[in-house]
Amino acid sequence: MGWWPGDATVKEPAFFSYAAPQPPGFSKAPVRPAAASYNTDLSQFFLRYDDARSAASPRQALLDFCQSTYEAAATLGKWNRAELEHNAERG
């Protein structure tokens, strides 16, 4: 998960999310919000900054993007979510 300021490939600012290694099916996973999309050239999901900014709740749009792309990677990659999320809570 990160921020992309825009360049020759992605012409405008956007949030991005990827999984490495990418599990099978990740590119087709349903992610939120609906404005998010998968870029096959870069093998990443993107949520354009303007789409997040213009959402009814920009904060919720970004949180949904982060959570849904994490869930897609974790589920498809068969990550041990209980262990990961338990460790994250402990800080």
Disulfide bonds with the S-S distance in Angstrom:
none
